[in-house]
Amino acid sequence: MDFHPRPRGGEPKPWAFPAPDRSTLPNGLTLLRCHRPGQKVVAVEVNLLAPLDAEPEGLDGVSNIMGRALAEGTDKLDAEAFNAELERCGATLDTHADHPGVRVSLEVPASRLDKGLSLLADALRAPAFRDDEVSRLVRNRLDEIPHELANPARRAAKELARQLFPAASRHSRPRLGTEETVQRIDAAAVRAFYEAHVRPATATAVVVGDFTGVDLDQAVADTLGAWTGSTAEPRPVPAVTADDTGRVVIVDRPGAVQTQLLIGRIGPDRHDRVWAAQVLGTYCLGGTLTSRLDRVLREEKGYTYGVRAFGQVLRSAPDGSGAAMLAISGSVATDVTGPALADLWQVLRTLAADGLDDEERDVAVQNLVGVAPLRYETAAAVAATLADQVEQHLPDDYQAQLYLRLAETGTVEATAAVVNAFPEDRLVCVLVGDAGQIADPVRALGIGEVTVVPGT
């Protein structure tokens, strides 16, 4: 039997994260554009400087309701007609509220970009904020809260934030508000928040896609460029402070067959020179199925389906005074909670004593850097990362430089960064599970004072 010869791989093509072109429109809106040939679905990300710490006292969640209400009608179209127009041009419009501000995301075929940008601009320029639509969004949000509290991972995240941050800090409270604060929100509160914080002079639009045959300058000028608003002084970014004294908090869920683990503290954000090494070391610790935590807790002991370590930026400031959440997350069976935590802490101690090895470092670099071209195949992925950079006050070439730094980071540097990120005696450990079964085994570990709080 004759076989065709095995195909051979070609020479690798050089790749770098796309560099955007930056400009400012006459209305003050900052515009980043990135031409990506072949990406026929254009992605648009708009950053609105409406941070959670700007929400009025007692109205936590108003930024989220405002963001959702942007797609619920304008001065030209009611909610039903507005969404019908989005569907008619094959577009989707989503919003997301987080500590730095509100993000509005549009995806639309390049052939319908003019119409998509027109709808987006109308939503930003003149949202209707009708009483009935805002009331519906508030009811929807109130319906979501009990489901979130019933979710062990979400409940753990809520408790960790409450434990880490001062009560006066917005970081200590649920990002989308509580039942008490959300039910106070009405159309007047939403409009007041919009008028105080949403304007082109403090917003940034990122547009990524294939612009072949598209007059992007004219399309943007006729839509986002027609959005008007007053200027505003830059808002100060409050410092992020936290108490990461080593301790254990058990959120009691009697009868739970699993324990949800969330172990965290705060550390440097992406402005710090240690960030690349921290990313690499954290990936070696718990970034994938072959990382240390999974090798021990999943493969050797069979305690879990997976445990992950990660870093997530909380707030960034131009002066580098921001912070990131450094955390380890996973779930284990109730009856092995004590042994699983003992082994997890032993992994951290072994890492501090012996360090990473070169093979771990090489695999991590390959996984982080080698697959980057696949990660950024879509316009939406590129646009989201560029918008993150804007939100975090990073230079436009930050992501490209980060991959270069990751490739150059050595094993010793990555070890030092991850050991500093996860010191065994400076971690707040939140466990959502059956306190009656897990409290005593956890106390016996001596990893910190153990407190039990109600699970509701």
C-alpha positions in Angstrom: 0.0 0.0 0.0 1.3 3.4 -1.0 1.1 6.2 1.6 1.3 9.9 0.9 4.4 11.4 2.6 3.7 12.9 6.0 3.2 16.7 5.7 6.0 18.7 7.2 5.5 21.9 9.2 6.6 25.1 7.7 8.8 27.8 9.1 7.1 29.5 12.1 5.8 33.0 11.2 6.7 35.8 13.5 3.8 37.0 15.6 3.2 39.9 17.9 0.1 41.2 19.6 -1.6 43.7 17.2 -0.6 47.4 17.6 -3.6 49.8 17.4 -3.7 53.3 15.9 -4.7 55.9 18.5 -6.5 59.2 17.9 -8.9 61.6 19.6 -12.2 62.7 18.1 -13.3 66.4 18.3 -15.8 65.5 21.0 -13.0 64.2 23.2 -13.6 60.4 22.6 -10.4 58.4 22.5 -10.4 56.0 19.6 -8.2 52.9 19.1 -8.5 51.1 15.8 -6.9 47.9 14.7 -7.2 46.5 11.1 -7.3 42.7 11.1 -7.6 41.3 7.6 -10.1 38.4 7.4 -12.0 39.4 10.5 -15.4 40.1 8.9 -17.1 40.5 12.3 -16.0 43.8 13.8 -15.7 44.1 17.5 -16.2 47.4 19.3 -15.5 47.9 23.0 -16.4 51.2 24.7 -14.9 51.9 28.2 -17.1 54.3 30.2 -15.5 55.9 33.2 -18.3 55.0 35.6 -16.5 53.1 38.4 -18.3 51.3 41.2 -16.7 53.6 43.8 -18.6 56.4 42.2 -22.0 54.8 43.0 -24.0 56.9 45.5 -24.2 55.5 49.0 -26.9 52.9 49.4 -27.2 52.4 45.6 -24.6 49.6 45.0 -25.5 48.1 41.6 -26.8 51.2 39.9 -23.9 51.1 37.4 -24.9 47.6 36.4 -28.5 48.6 36.0 -27.5 51.6 34.0 -25.3 49.5 31.7 -28.1 47.0 31.1 -30.6 49.8 30.4 -28.4 51.2 27.6 -29.8 48.5 25.3 -33.4 49.1 26.4 -34.4 51.9 24.1 -33.3 55.4 23.0 -34.9 58.7 22.1 -35.5 57.2 18.6 -36.5 53.6 19.3 -38.2 51.8 22.2 -36.6 48.6 23.7 -38.3 46.2 21.3 -37.6 48.2 18.2 -34.0 48.8 19.3 -33.2 45.2 19.8 -35.0 44.3 16.5 -32.7 46.7 14.7 -29.7 45.0 16.3 -31.0 41.6 15.1 -31.7 42.9 11.7 -28.1 43.9 11.2 -26.7 40.7 12.8 -25.3 42.6 15.8 -25.0 41.8 19.5 -24.7 44.5 22.3 -23.6 43.6 25.8 -22.6 45.5 28.9 -20.5 44.7 31.9 -20.0 46.7 35.1 -16.9 46.3 37.2 -14.8 48.3 39.6 -13.0 50.4 36.9 -16.2 51.3 35.0 -18.8 50.0 32.6 -17.9 48.2 29.4 -20.2 48.2 26.3 -19.4 45.6 23.7 -20.7 45.5 20.1 -20.1 42.8 17.5 -21.4 43.4 14.0 -20.6 42.2 10.5 -18.2 44.6 8.7 -20.8 45.1 6.0 -23.3 46.4 8.6 -20.7 48.4 10.6 -22.3 51.8 9.9 -25.7 50.6 11.3 -24.1 48.9 14.3 -22.2 52.0 15.2 -25.3 54.1 14.8 -27.2 52.0 17.2 -24.3 51.9 19.7 -24.0 55.7 19.5 -27.7 56.2 20.1 -27.5 54.0 23.1 -24.6 56.0 24.5 -25.9 59.4 23.4 -29.6 59.2 24.4 -30.7 56.2 26.3 -34.4 56.3 27.2 -34.2 54.9 30.8 -38.0 54.4 30.9 -39.4 53.7 34.3 -41.0 50.4 33.3 -37.8 49.1 31.7 -35.6 50.1 34.6 -38.1 48.4 37.0 -37.9 45.2 34.9 -34.1 45.2 35.0 -34.2 45.7 38.8 -36.6 42.8 39.2 -34.4 40.6 37.0 -31.4 41.5 39.1 -33.2 40.8 42.4 -34.1 37.4 40.9 -30.5 36.7 40.2 -29.2 37.3 43.7 -30.6 34.2 45.4 -29.2 32.0 42.7 -25.7 33.6 43.1 -25.9 33.1 46.9 -26.8 29.4 46.3 -23.7 29.0 44.1 -20.8 27.9 46.3 -18.1 29.6 44.1 -20.0 32.9 44.0 -20.7 32.7 47.8 -17.0 32.1 48.4 -16.0 35.1 46.3 -18.5 37.3 48.2 -17.1 36.1 51.6 -13.4 36.6 50.5 -14.1 40.1 49.4 -15.8 40.8 52.8 -12.9 39.4 54.7 -10.1 41.0 52.8 -11.3 44.6 52.3 -12.4 47.3 54.9 -16.1 47.6 55.2 -16.0 51.1 53.8 -14.3 49.9 50.6 -16.5 49.2 47.6 -14.3 46.1 47.0 -15.8 44.6 50.1 -19.3 44.5 48.8 -20.9 42.6 45.9 -20.0 44.1 42.6 -23.6 44.1 41.3 -25.1 45.2 44.6 -27.2 43.5 47.3 -30.9 42.9 47.5 -31.2 45.9 49.9 -29.3 48.3 47.6 -30.7 47.1 44.2 -34.3 47.4 45.3 -33.7 51.1 45.9 -32.7 51.8 42.3 -35.2 53.5 40.0 -35.0 55.3 36.7 -34.2 58.6 38.3 -31.1 57.1 40.1 -30.0 55.5 36.8 -30.3 58.7 34.9 -28.5 60.7 37.5 -25.6 58.2 37.5 -25.5 58.3 33.7 -25.5 62.1 33.6 -22.8 62.3 36.2 -20.3 59.9 34.7 -21.0 59.0 31.0 -19.6 61.4 28.4 -17.3 61.1 25.4 -14.5 63.1 26.9 -13.8 60.3 29.4 -14.7 57.3 27.2 -12.5 55.2 24.9 -13.7 53.2 21.9 -11.8 50.3 20.6 -12.7 49.1 17.0 -11.1 45.9 15.7 -11.8 44.0 12.4 -11.4 44.0 8.7 -11.9 47.5 7.4 -11.4 46.7 3.8 -13.8 48.7 1.8 -15.0 50.5 4.9 -14.6 54.2 5.4 -14.0 53.9 9.2 -13.2 57.5 9.7 -16.5 58.6 8.2 -18.5 55.9 10.0 -17.1 56.8 13.4 -17.5 60.6 12.8 -21.1 60.2 11.8 -21.9 58.0 14.9 -19.7 58.0 17.9 -18.3 61.4 16.8 -21.8 62.9 17.0 -22.1 62.0 20.7 -21.7 65.2 22.8 -21.2 65.8 26.5 -19.3 68.0 29.0 -15.7 67.6 30.0 -14.7 66.3 33.4 -11.7 66.2 35.6 -10.1 62.8 35.9 -11.4 60.9 38.9 -8.8 59.9 41.6 -8.3 56.2 41.9 -8.7 55.2 45.5 -5.9 53.0 47.0 -6.7 49.3 47.5 -6.0 48.1 51.0 -6.6 44.7 52.5 -6.0 42.5 55.5 -4.5 39.3 54.4 -3.6 38.0 57.9 -3.6 34.2 57.6 -7.0 32.8 58.7 -9.8 30.4 57.7 -13.5 31.3 57.3 -16.0 28.5 56.9 -19.3 29.5 55.3 -21.6 26.9 56.8 -23.6 24.8 54.3 -25.0 21.8 56.4 -25.2 18.6 54.4 -22.9 19.9 51.6 -21.2 16.9 49.9 -18.4 19.2 48.6 -16.3 22.0 50.0 -15.6 25.0 47.8 -12.1 26.5 48.3 -11.1 30.1 47.6 -7.8 31.1 49.0 -6.6 34.6 48.4 -4.8 37.9 49.1 -3.9 41.0 47.2 -0.6 41.7 45.4 0.9 44.0 42.7 -1.0 44.8 39.5 0.2 44.8 35.9 2.3 48.0 36.3 4.7 46.2 38.6 7.8 44.8 36.9 7.2 41.5 38.7 3.9 40.9 36.9 5.4 38.8 34.0 7.3 36.5 36.4 4.2 36.3 38.7 2.0 35.2 35.7 4.5 32.6 34.8 5.0 31.2 38.3 1.3 31.2 39.1 0.7 29.3 35.9 3.3 26.7 37.0 1.5 26.5 40.3 -2.1 26.1 39.1 -2.7 27.3 35.5 -3.5 24.0 33.8 -4.1 20.3 34.4 -0.3 19.6 34.5 0.5 22.2 37.1 1.6 21.4 40.6 -1.6 21.7 42.4 -3.4 19.4 39.9 -0.6 16.9 39.9 -0.9 16.4 43.6 -4.6 17.1 44.4 -6.1 15.7 41.3 -3.7 13.1 39.8 -2.0 11.7 42.9 -4.7 12.0 45.5 -8.0 12.2 43.5 -9.4 14.9 45.8 -10.7 17.2 43.0 -11.5 17.6 39.4 -9.2 20.6 39.3 -7.6 23.5 41.3 -6.6 26.7 39.7 -4.3 29.6 40.7 -4.7 33.0 39.1 -4.2 36.7 39.3 -7.0 39.2 38.6 -6.5 42.9 38.5 -8.8 44.8 40.9 -8.0 48.4 40.1 -5.1 50.0 38.3 -3.8 53.6 38.5 -1.4 55.5 36.3 1.1 55.8 39.2 1.2 52.1 39.7 -0.6 52.1 43.0 -3.2 49.5 41.9 -3.6 45.9 43.1 -4.6 42.5 41.9 -6.3 39.6 43.6 -4.1 36.5 43.8 -6.1 33.4 44.4 -6.4 29.6 44.4 -9.8 28.1 43.7 -11.4 24.6 43.5 -13.6 22.1 45.2 -13.1 18.9 47.0 -15.3 16.2 48.6 -16.4 17.1 52.1 -14.7 14.1 53.8 -11.2 15.0 52.3 -11.3 18.7 53.0 -8.7 18.5 55.8 -6.3 16.3 53.9 -6.7 18.3 50.7 -5.9 21.6 52.4 -2.9 19.9 54.2 -1.5 18.8 50.8 -2.2 22.2 49.2 -0.2 23.9 52.0 2.5 21.3 51.5 2.7 22.2 47.8 3.3 25.8 48.8 5.9 24.9 51.3 7.7 22.6 48.9 7.6 25.3 46.2 9.2 27.8 48.6 11.9 25.3 49.7 12.8 23.7 46.4 11.5 26.1 43.7 10.3 25.4 40.2 12.2 23.3 37.8 13.2 24.3 34.2 10.8 21.8 32.6 7.8 23.4 34.4 9.0 26.9 33.3 9.4 25.8 29.7 6.0 24.2 29.5 4.4 27.3 31.0 6.1 29.6 28.5 5.0 27.4 25.6 1.4 27.3 26.9 1.3 31.1 27.6 3.3 32.4 24.7 3.1 29.7 22.1 -0.7 29.6 21.9 -1.1 33.4 21.9 -1.8 33.6 18.2 -4.7 31.1 18.6 -6.0 33.0 21.6 -6.2 36.2 19.6 -7.7 34.8 16.4 -10.9 36.8 16.8 -11.4 40.5 16.6 -13.4 40.3 19.9 -10.4 38.8 21.8 -8.1 41.6 20.5 -10.6 44.3 21.3 -11.2 43.1 24.8 -7.5 43.0 25.6 -6.9 46.5 24.2 -9.9 47.7 26.2 -8.4 46.1 29.3 -5.2 48.0 28.7 -7.0 51.3 28.4 -9.0 50.5 31.6 -5.8 49.7 33.5 -3.8 52.7 32.2 -1.3 50.6 30.3 0.5 51.5 27.1 -0.9 50.2 23.8 2.0 47.9 23.3 1.7 46.3 26.8 0.5 42.9 25.7 3.1 42.6 23.0 5.8 43.5 25.5 4.4 41.1 28.1 4.8 38.1 25.8 8.4 39.1 25.2 9.0 39.3 29.0 7.3 36.0 29.6 9.6 34.3 27.1 12.7 35.9 28.7 11.7 35.1 32.4 13.9 32.5 34.0 13.0 29.7 36.4 14.5 31.4 39.4 12.7 34.7 38.8 9.4 32.9 38.3 9.9 30.9 41.5 10.6 34.1 43.5 7.5 35.7 42.2 5.1 32.9 42.9 6.5 32.2 46.3 6.0 35.9 47.2 2.5 35.8 45.7 1.3 32.9 47.8 3.1 32.9 51.2 1.7 30.1 53.3 1.1 32.3 56.4 -0.5 35.3 54.6 -3.5 33.7 52.9 -7.2 34.1 53.7 -8.9 30.7 53.2 -12.6 30.7 52.6 -14.4 27.3 52.7 -18.0 26.9 51.7 -19.2 23.6 53.1 -20.5 21.6 56.0 -18.8 23.2 59.1 -19.9 20.3 61.3 -17.7 18.0 59.3 -14.8 20.1 58.2 -14.2 22.6 61.0 -12.3 20.3 63.4 -10.0 18.7 60.7 -9.2 22.2 59.4 -8.4 23.5 62.9 -6.0 20.6 63.3 -3.9 21.9 60.4 -2.8 25.0 62.2 -3.0 27.2 59.1 -4.9 30.0 60.8 -7.7 30.9 63.2 -10.9 29.2 62.1 -14.2 31.2 62.1 -17.6 29.8 61.1 -20.2 32.2 59.5 -23.8 31.4 58.3 -24.2 30.3 54.7 -27.1 32.5 53.9 
